[in-house]
């Protein structure tokens, strides 16, 4: 079981670090300008955290080389604060005016921890989630959640002892959803001991095999799987507990790759639906219309990854391959049902794709064909397929990456 918190994230910086290649007096100005500008991608490699424009221009280093790999990059909604997770056990804040970092959390897990962070909106409070694995020396596993207020103490958020799922933060970071027993609960993330509210109306097997509890963009609903894996059907649950709807009525509905992606306007859900299970390991990309509760297959069968929505909810981008370990990136325009090929070359695997806040660029990471090391190269391309290029070198391992929010 892992902690699932929807955000960008990163790694810890454990010292007073200035920008590489820039005088100390210019570091704060450079970070402030980069963070406030549109069209900047932040990414981490074993050499540090960097900024770059999607056309490959203006690459800048935010940190120096670290002995520990970065795991995620978490920007506040205004693009003015960056929280980082370094290795498996630390969280720090990067000062974008000075280039210095301040450690704020160090794991005390007896076993291996998994840490995730997310900023609350509009308040600038940071939520830190941690899962500690059970060890061979009889240390039980546990999951914890904390809230760190600006210049204030870190407070613990109460969680049940019979937690049966990952933790799922609402888009604004003020609520957390989880499974306990046979129900779904939602609790406020405010450091108080408010009683969690049960929002599922029917007892069931929720969260089986890591199935997500997917918050709607406005935080009012959750799309969830229920059933004994892989026979899981998709439900819509109201965040205030007033209603629960079955969206997929087929009793033999199956899911193997548990992921639900809300459109930004909240009208649709995209997901990977298995094709002819259990006789095929291929998928199709399917779409659920929330209002009509209709399920539509958008593609033929194949091997898919890197699915993401455009900011205006009119396009889907995804990686497709008719064969394993050979994929290209495509765009589907939903109103016209027209496809656009975005990449002029095939890749072994395309991992993640993310649209820029303005919707004028798509960034993605991919592994070149024949690369046995699994190198992840960052790329940029426009939605019409123009200006496609690699943004990092083949010997750089990019993970993770995130667009800098536009204030």
URCOR-V364611 format. One record per residue. N is the residue number from 1. PHI is phi in whole degrees, 0 to 359 (* if undefined). NEAR is the number of other ideal C-beta (glycine too) atoms within 8 Angstrom. D_LAST is the distance of its C-alpha to the last C-alpha in Angstrom with 2 decimals. Layout:
n:N phi:PHI near:NEAR d_last:D_LAST
n:N phi:PHI near:NEAR d_last:D_LAST
This chain:
n:1 phi:* near:6 d_last:34.44
n:2 phi:243 near:7 d_last:30.94
n:3 phi:278 near:12 d_last:27.96
n:4 phi:247 near:9 d_last:25.46
n:5 phi:229 near:13 d_last:21.93
n:6 phi:277 near:8 d_last:19.27
n:7 phi:186 near:12 d_last:16.36
n:8 phi:272 near:11 d_last:15.73
n:9 phi:210 near:16 d_last:18.00
n:10 phi:199 near:17 d_last:19.94
n:11 phi:229 near:18 d_last:22.69
n:12 phi:273 near:13 d_last:24.00
n:13 phi:247 near:14 d_last:24.35
n:14 phi:256 near:9 d_last:27.51
n:15 phi:209 near:5 d_last:27.83
n:16 phi:273 near:5 d_last:26.52
n:17 phi:240 near:9 d_last:25.05
n:18 phi:259 near:11 d_last:23.90
n:19 phi:293 near:12 d_last:22.48
n:20 phi:289 near:7 d_last:25.39
n:21 phi:79 near:5 d_last:26.57
n:22 phi:231 near:10 d_last:24.78
n:23 phi:299 near:5 d_last:26.38
n:24 phi:306 near:6 d_last:25.40
n:25 phi:288 near:4 d_last:24.31
n:26 phi:261 near:9 d_last:21.79
n:27 phi:298 near:13 d_last:20.25
n:28 phi:298 near:11 d_last:17.64
n:29 phi:296 near:7 d_last:16.62
n:30 phi:295 near:11 d_last:16.49
n:31 phi:293 near:13 d_last:14.33
n:32 phi:298 near:10 d_last:11.82
n:33 phi:295 near:8 d_last:11.82
n:34 phi:294 near:12 d_last:11.73
n:35 phi:292 near:12 d_last:8.94
n:36 phi:271 near:8 d_last:6.58
n:37 phi:277 near:8 d_last:8.37
n:38 phi:272 near:7 d_last:8.55
n:39 phi:74 near:9 d_last:11.66
n:40 phi:248 near:13 d_last:12.31
n:41 phi:250 near:15 d_last:14.49
n:42 phi:260 near:17 d_last:15.47
n:43 phi:208 near:14 d_last:19.08
n:44 phi:243 near:15 d_last:22.01
n:45 phi:226 near:11 d_last:25.63
n:46 phi:300 near:6 d_last:28.64
n:47 phi:267 near:5 d_last:27.83
n:48 phi:140 near:12 d_last:24.43
n:49 phi:251 near:14 d_last:20.69
n:50 phi:227 near:12 d_last:19.36
n:51 phi:241 near:11 d_last:16.58
n:52 phi:204 near:15 d_last:17.60
n:53 phi:276 near:9 d_last:16.66
n:54 phi:293 near:12 d_last:18.17
n:55 phi:267 near:7 d_last:20.94
n:56 phi:92 near:9 d_last:21.96
n:57 phi:273 near:6 d_last:20.94
n:58 phi:59 near:8 d_last:19.56
n:59 phi:291 near:8 d_last:20.47
n:60 phi:224 near:12 d_last:19.85
n:61 phi:268 near:11 d_last:21.13
n:62 phi:268 near:13 d_last:19.12
n:63 phi:224 near:11 d_last:22.31
n:64 phi:268 near:8 d_last:26.01
n:65 phi:303 near:6 d_last:28.51
n:66 phi:242 near:13 d_last:28.91
n:67 phi:282 near:3 d_last:32.20
n:68 phi:241 near:9 d_last:30.53
n:69 phi:292 near:10 d_last:28.49
n:70 phi:274 near:15 d_last:24.90
n:71 phi:246 near:12 d_last:24.44
n:72 phi:190 near:14 d_last:20.72
n:73 phi:235 near:17 d_last:17.14
n:74 phi:240 near:17 d_last:14.93
n:75 phi:265 near:13 d_last:11.24
n:76 phi:292 near:11 d_last:9.67
n:77 phi:298 near:8 d_last:7.21
n:78 phi:270 near:7 d_last:4.44
n:79 phi:72 near:11 d_last:6.16
n:80 phi:254 near:8 d_last:8.25
n:81 phi:225 near:10 d_last:11.36
n:82 phi:232 near:14 d_last:13.72
n:83 phi:258 near:14 d_last:16.85
n:84 phi:228 near:19 d_last:19.74
n:85 phi:245 near:17 d_last:23.06
n:86 phi:248 near:16 d_last:25.86
n:87 phi:62 near:10 d_last:29.08
n:88 phi:250 near:8 d_last:30.13
n:89 phi:224 near:8 d_last:30.22
n:90 phi:222 near:15 d_last:27.45
n:91 phi:231 near:15 d_last:23.87
n:92 phi:216 near:16 d_last:22.09
n:93 phi:251 near:11 d_last:18.87
n:94 phi:262 near:14 d_last:17.79
n:95 phi:280 near:10 d_last:17.01
n:96 phi:282 near:11 d_last:14.44
n:97 phi:268 near:7 d_last:16.01
n:98 phi:248 near:7 d_last:19.55
n:99 phi:82 near:14 d_last:19.61
n:100 phi:267 near:10 d_last:21.80
n:101 phi:235 near:15 d_last:21.88
n:102 phi:233 near:7 d_last:23.34
n:103 phi:296 near:11 d_last:25.26
n:104 phi:235 near:9 d_last:24.90
n:105 phi:206 near:12 d_last:26.98
n:106 phi:226 near:7 d_last:30.09
n:107 phi:293 near:11 d_last:31.90
n:108 phi:247 near:3 d_last:35.46
n:109 phi:298 near:10 d_last:36.42
n:110 phi:286 near:6 d_last:40.05
n:111 phi:256 near:10 d_last:39.19
n:112 phi:286 near:7 d_last:36.31
n:113 phi:267 near:12 d_last:32.95
n:114 phi:235 near:10 d_last:29.98
n:115 phi:239 near:16 d_last:26.66
n:116 phi:221 near:14 d_last:23.28
n:117 phi:222 near:16 d_last:20.14
n:118 phi:206 near:13 d_last:17.16
n:119 phi:277 near:16 d_last:14.60
n:120 phi:281 near:14 d_last:15.18
n:121 phi:232 near:9 d_last:12.77
n:122 phi:278 near:6 d_last:12.06
n:123 phi:296 near:5 d_last:14.35
n:124 phi:264 near:9 d_last:13.71
n:125 phi:261 near:11 d_last:17.08
n:126 phi:251 near:15 d_last:18.07
n:127 phi:260 near:16 d_last:20.63
n:128 phi:240 near:14 d_last:23.22
n:129 phi:247 near:15 d_last:25.80
n:130 phi:219 near:15 d_last:28.99
n:131 phi:243 near:12 d_last:32.04
n:132 phi:256 near:15 d_last:35.22
n:133 phi:289 near:10 d_last:37.84
n:134 phi:292 near:7 d_last:41.42
n:135 phi:253 near:8 d_last:43.60
n:136 phi:285 near:3 d_last:47.18
n:137 phi:253 near:5 d_last:48.20
n:138 phi:67 near:5 d_last:47.76
n:139 phi:277 near:9 d_last:44.34
n:140 phi:291 near:5 d_last:42.79
n:141 phi:286 near:9 d_last:39.35
n:142 phi:203 near:6 d_last:36.69
n:143 phi:236 near:13 d_last:33.09
n:144 phi:228 near:9 d_last:31.02
n:145 phi:222 near:14 d_last:27.66
n:146 phi:232 near:13 d_last:26.14
n:147 phi:238 near:15 d_last:23.39
n:148 phi:247 near:12 d_last:22.21
n:149 phi:280 near:9 d_last:20.89
n:150 phi:303 near:5 d_last:19.24
n:151 phi:58 near:3 d_last:22.37
n:152 phi:234 near:5 d_last:24.52
n:153 phi:285 near:4 d_last:27.03
n:154 phi:268 near:9 d_last:26.65
n:155 phi:247 near:9 d_last:28.14
n:156 phi:272 near:8 d_last:29.77
n:157 phi:260 near:12 d_last:29.17
n:158 phi:293 near:5 d_last:32.57
n:159 phi:232 near:10 d_last:33.40
n:160 phi:288 near:8 d_last:36.74
n:161 phi:284 near:3 d_last:39.46
n:162 phi:257 near:6 d_last:40.11
n:163 phi:306 near:10 d_last:36.61
n:164 phi:239 near:9 d_last:37.19
n:165 phi:202 near:11 d_last:33.88
n:166 phi:290 near:11 d_last:30.60
n:167 phi:261 near:14 d_last:27.84
n:168 phi:234 near:16 d_last:25.14
n:169 phi:279 near:15 d_last:22.03
n:170 phi:294 near:12 d_last:20.43
n:171 phi:305 near:10 d_last:16.90
n:172 phi:269 near:9 d_last:15.66
n:173 phi:75 near:13 d_last:18.06
n:174 phi:263 near:10 d_last:20.24
n:175 phi:226 near:12 d_last:23.25
n:176 phi:232 near:12 d_last:25.34
n:177 phi:249 near:13 d_last:27.91
n:178 phi:198 near:16 d_last:31.02
n:179 phi:254 near:12 d_last:34.65
n:180 phi:221 near:9 d_last:37.56
n:181 phi:65 near:7 d_last:41.06
n:182 phi:249 near:6 d_last:41.09
n:183 phi:222 near:11 d_last:38.06
n:184 phi:258 near:14 d_last:34.29
n:185 phi:236 near:13 d_last:32.77
n:186 phi:232 near:11 d_last:29.43
n:187 phi:231 near:13 d_last:28.78
n:188 phi:286 near:7 d_last:26.17
n:189 phi:258 near:14 d_last:24.27
n:190 phi:222 near:8 d_last:24.71
n:191 phi:81 near:8 d_last:27.44
n:192 phi:270 near:5 d_last:30.07
n:193 phi:261 near:4 d_last:33.11
n:194 phi:298 near:7 d_last:32.43
n:195 phi:289 near:4 d_last:34.70
n:196 phi:298 near:8 d_last:33.06
n:197 phi:255 near:9 d_last:33.70
n:198 phi:281 near:8 d_last:35.50
n:199 phi:249 near:14 d_last:33.80
n:200 phi:277 near:13 d_last:36.15
n:201 phi:265 near:6 d_last:39.22
n:202 phi:240 near:6 d_last:41.40
n:203 phi:299 near:6 d_last:42.35
n:204 phi:188 near:8 d_last:41.71
n:205 phi:263 near:8 d_last:40.81
n:206 phi:261 near:16 d_last:37.01
n:207 phi:74 near:13 d_last:35.06
n:208 phi:296 near:11 d_last:38.09
n:209 phi:54 near:7 d_last:37.67
n:210 phi:78 near:9 d_last:34.03
n:211 phi:300 near:12 d_last:33.10
n:212 phi:278 near:13 d_last:29.56
n:213 phi:252 near:14 d_last:28.49
n:214 phi:261 near:12 d_last:25.57
n:215 phi:288 near:15 d_last:23.24
n:216 phi:290 near:11 d_last:22.22
n:217 phi:303 near:10 d_last:18.51
n:218 phi:269 near:7 d_last:19.00
n:219 phi:74 near:11 d_last:21.04
n:220 phi:263 near:7 d_last:24.21
n:221 phi:219 near:11 d_last:26.35
n:222 phi:230 near:14 d_last:27.38
n:223 phi:263 near:14 d_last:29.10
n:224 phi:220 near:16 d_last:31.79
n:225 phi:264 near:15 d_last:34.88
n:226 phi:219 near:10 d_last:38.24
n:227 phi:135 near:10 d_last:41.59
n:228 phi:279 near:6 d_last:43.58
n:229 phi:306 near:9 d_last:41.99
n:230 phi:267 near:9 d_last:42.04
n:231 phi:275 near:10 d_last:43.03
n:232 phi:243 near:16 d_last:39.74
n:233 phi:255 near:14 d_last:38.64
n:234 phi:262 near:16 d_last:35.17
n:235 phi:242 near:12 d_last:34.65
n:236 phi:246 near:12 d_last:32.00
n:237 phi:242 near:15 d_last:31.86
n:238 phi:286 near:11 d_last:30.34
n:239 phi:294 near:13 d_last:28.20
n:240 phi:264 near:7 d_last:30.32
n:241 phi:81 near:10 d_last:33.52
n:242 phi:273 near:4 d_last:34.87
n:243 phi:191 near:6 d_last:35.51
n:244 phi:216 near:10 d_last:35.90
n:245 phi:240 near:8 d_last:36.43
n:246 phi:270 near:8 d_last:37.94
n:247 phi:268 near:13 d_last:36.09
n:248 phi:238 near:9 d_last:38.52
n:249 phi:278 near:6 d_last:42.08
n:250 phi:299 near:6 d_last:43.98
n:251 phi:294 near:6 d_last:45.72
n:252 phi:260 near:5 d_last:45.82
n:253 phi:300 near:11 d_last:42.09
n:254 phi:237 near:9 d_last:41.15
n:255 phi:223 near:14 d_last:38.02
n:256 phi:246 near:7 d_last:38.09
n:257 phi:253 near:7 d_last:34.50
n:258 phi:279 near:11 d_last:32.64
n:259 phi:206 near:8 d_last:29.11
n:260 phi:235 near:12 d_last:27.51
n:261 phi:241 near:11 d_last:24.29
n:262 phi:289 near:13 d_last:22.97
n:263 phi:290 near:12 d_last:21.61
n:264 phi:302 near:10 d_last:18.09
n:265 phi:275 near:8 d_last:19.93
n:266 phi:78 near:10 d_last:22.34
n:267 phi:269 near:8 d_last:25.40
n:268 phi:218 near:11 d_last:26.64
n:269 phi:235 near:14 d_last:27.28
n:270 phi:254 near:13 d_last:27.90
n:271 phi:199 near:12 d_last:30.12
n:272 phi:272 near:11 d_last:32.80
n:273 phi:252 near:11 d_last:36.20
n:274 phi:295 near:13 d_last:39.36
n:275 phi:260 near:9 d_last:41.81
n:276 phi:53 near:7 d_last:45.42
n:277 phi:286 near:9 d_last:45.20
n:278 phi:265 near:3 d_last:46.95
n:279 phi:271 near:4 d_last:48.61
n:280 phi:220 near:9 d_last:45.56
n:281 phi:257 near:2 d_last:42.58
n:282 phi:269 near:10 d_last:40.50
n:283 phi:238 near:12 d_last:37.69
n:284 phi:233 near:14 d_last:36.34
n:285 phi:271 near:16 d_last:32.82
n:286 phi:240 near:12 d_last:33.20
n:287 phi:226 near:11 d_last:31.24
n:288 phi:250 near:14 d_last:31.79
n:289 phi:276 near:10 d_last:31.21
n:290 phi:296 near:11 d_last:30.43
n:291 phi:291 near:5 d_last:32.10
n:292 phi:267 near:5 d_last:35.27
n:293 phi:60 near:9 d_last:35.35
n:294 phi:269 near:6 d_last:36.51
n:295 phi:248 near:10 d_last:36.15
n:296 phi:232 near:8 d_last:36.05
n:297 phi:276 near:8 d_last:36.43
n:298 phi:265 near:10 d_last:34.26
n:299 phi:226 near:11 d_last:35.88
n:300 phi:279 near:4 d_last:39.22
n:301 phi:286 near:9 d_last:39.92
n:302 phi:176 near:11 d_last:38.72
n:303 phi:247 near:11 d_last:36.68
n:304 phi:243 near:13 d_last:32.96
n:305 phi:196 near:10 d_last:29.84
n:306 phi:62 near:13 d_last:26.13
n:307 phi:286 near:13 d_last:25.45
n:308 phi:204 near:13 d_last:21.93
n:309 phi:266 near:12 d_last:20.58
n:310 phi:287 near:13 d_last:18.64
n:311 phi:301 near:9 d_last:15.55
n:312 phi:267 near:8 d_last:17.92
n:313 phi:66 near:11 d_last:20.73
n:314 phi:260 near:7 d_last:23.14
n:315 phi:227 near:11 d_last:23.69
n:316 phi:239 near:13 d_last:24.62
n:317 phi:249 near:17 d_last:24.77
n:318 phi:203 near:15 d_last:27.45
n:319 phi:267 near:16 d_last:29.89
n:320 phi:223 near:11 d_last:33.53
n:321 phi:216 near:12 d_last:36.86
n:322 phi:286 near:6 d_last:40.38
n:323 phi:232 near:6 d_last:41.47
n:324 phi:294 near:5 d_last:40.19
n:325 phi:64 near:8 d_last:38.41
n:326 phi:203 near:10 d_last:37.80
n:327 phi:230 near:15 d_last:34.52
n:328 phi:231 near:13 d_last:32.46
n:329 phi:260 near:17 d_last:29.07
n:330 phi:231 near:12 d_last:29.20
n:331 phi:240 near:13 d_last:27.10
n:332 phi:248 near:14 d_last:28.56
n:333 phi:273 near:11 d_last:27.68
n:334 phi:292 near:10 d_last:28.58
n:335 phi:300 near:5 d_last:29.68
n:336 phi:263 near:5 d_last:32.03
n:337 phi:62 near:6 d_last:32.72
n:338 phi:271 near:6 d_last:32.59
n:339 phi:254 near:7 d_last:31.91
n:340 phi:232 near:10 d_last:30.41
n:341 phi:279 near:9 d_last:31.25
n:342 phi:263 near:13 d_last:28.28
n:343 phi:243 near:12 d_last:30.11
n:344 phi:269 near:4 d_last:33.22
n:345 phi:216 near:5 d_last:34.58
n:346 phi:268 near:8 d_last:35.30
n:347 phi:234 near:14 d_last:34.11
n:348 phi:295 near:11 d_last:35.85
n:349 phi:209 near:11 d_last:32.88
n:350 phi:253 near:14 d_last:29.30
n:351 phi:267 near:10 d_last:27.43
n:352 phi:230 near:8 d_last:23.81
n:353 phi:232 near:14 d_last:21.68
n:354 phi:219 near:11 d_last:17.95
n:355 phi:280 near:13 d_last:16.20
n:356 phi:292 near:13 d_last:13.11
n:357 phi:304 near:9 d_last:10.19
n:358 phi:273 near:9 d_last:11.65
n:359 phi:78 near:9 d_last:15.12
n:360 phi:260 near:7 d_last:16.61
n:361 phi:217 near:12 d_last:17.51
n:362 phi:232 near:16 d_last:19.10
n:363 phi:252 near:15 d_last:19.53
n:364 phi:207 near:16 d_last:22.54
n:365 phi:249 near:13 d_last:25.02
n:366 phi:210 near:15 d_last:28.74
n:367 phi:257 near:12 d_last:32.12
n:368 phi:298 near:10 d_last:34.54
n:369 phi:297 near:8 d_last:37.87
n:370 phi:87 near:5 d_last:40.52
n:371 phi:274 near:10 d_last:38.24
n:372 phi:286 near:4 d_last:40.04
n:373 phi:274 near:4 d_last:37.61
n:374 phi:71 near:7 d_last:34.70
n:375 phi:300 near:11 d_last:32.39
n:376 phi:250 near:11 d_last:28.82
n:377 phi:255 near:15 d_last:27.55
n:378 phi:276 near:15 d_last:23.97
n:379 phi:231 near:13 d_last:23.91
n:380 phi:227 near:14 d_last:21.73
n:381 phi:203 near:15 d_last:22.84
n:382 phi:275 near:10 d_last:21.84
n:383 phi:298 near:14 d_last:22.66
n:384 phi:267 near:5 d_last:25.79
n:385 phi:90 near:11 d_last:27.05
n:386 phi:276 near:6 d_last:26.61
n:387 phi:58 near:8 d_last:25.40
n:388 phi:286 near:11 d_last:26.36
n:389 phi:199 near:9 d_last:26.66
n:390 phi:278 near:8 d_last:26.80
n:391 phi:259 near:12 d_last:24.12
n:392 phi:231 near:10 d_last:26.09
n:393 phi:282 near:6 d_last:29.81
n:394 phi:299 near:8 d_last:32.31
n:395 phi:268 near:4 d_last:33.16
n:396 phi:261 near:10 d_last:29.63
n:397 phi:256 near:7 d_last:28.95
n:398 phi:268 near:13 d_last:25.29
n:399 phi:190 near:10 d_last:24.25
n:400 phi:269 near:13 d_last:21.67
n:401 phi:216 near:14 d_last:18.62
n:402 phi:200 near:13 d_last:15.06
n:403 phi:291 near:12 d_last:12.16
n:404 phi:284 near:13 d_last:9.28
n:405 phi:301 near:10 d_last:6.31
n:406 phi:266 near:7 d_last:3.83
n:407 phi:300 near:6 d_last:0.00
